[in-house]
Amino acid sequence: MKGEIVEKVVAYVTKEIVEDGDAVSVTIVEDGPDEVTAEVRAAKPDMGRVIGRRGRVAKAIRTIAQAAADEEGLQARVEFID
């Protein structure tokens, strides 16, 4: 499955940030032959932690996701869905 590494890495990092790790879910959507989008869902109170001040944590998660995607030869996007 495409994006398997991305899914595992994003899920791990996100679960370590939030208080309710059981409420975190990451879904991989294939956008094209070499593109995937990781859709991250977390509990409402934890979304602030996931996004961070001025989006710094979200940017870091996106950077990590792209590094994981490079291992699979893909381009990765991360969307935070509330």
N, C-alpha and C positions, 0 to 999 in steps of 0.2 A: 504494500500500500504506500502510495506517495505521501510524504509528509509525516511518516511515523516518528522519525527522530524529532522533528519540530514539535509534534504533539506532546511527546514525552517530556521534552525540555521545558516547554512553556507551562505545562501542567505542574511540573515539579517546582519551578520558580514561583509560580503564582500561589501554589498551596503553602509554600514557606512564608509568603508575605502576609497572607490573610489570617484571621483568627479562626474562621470556620472553613477548614480545608475540605471538608466533605461536600460543601456546597459548590465547589469549583468544578466546572466542566469545560473541556476544550474539545471543539469539533473541528476537524479538518475538511475544508471544501476545496475541491480541485477547480481552479479557475482556467486552466489551460494545460497544455502538454508539460510545461515546466514551471507552473505557478500554483501555489497553494495559499489559502487563507486560513488562519487559525482563529476561530471564533471563541472568545473567552467569556464565560459567564461565571459570576460570583454572587454571593449574597449582597443585597443592597448596601448594608453598612460597610462592607469590605471593599466596595468599588473605589472609594476614595483612596484607600491604601494601594490598590492596584494601579491606579492612575498616577497618584503622587502629586506633589506640588508642581504646578506648571507642566504637568505631564512628564516629569523626569523619569519616574519609575516605568511608565508605559513606554517611553522611548528606549529605556534600557532593555525591557522585555522584547521589544521589536528588534533591537540589535542582536540580542542573544538568539532570537528565532531565525534571523537571517544567517547567523553563523552556523546554526544547526542545519539550515536548508542548504548551505554551501556544501555540506557533507554529502547531500543527496543530489547535488547539481540542480537545485531548484531556486526559485525566487519565492520569498515568503512575505506575507502581510499578516498583521495581527489586528483584529478588531475586538474592542471591548463592548459587549452587549449587556445592557442592564435590564 
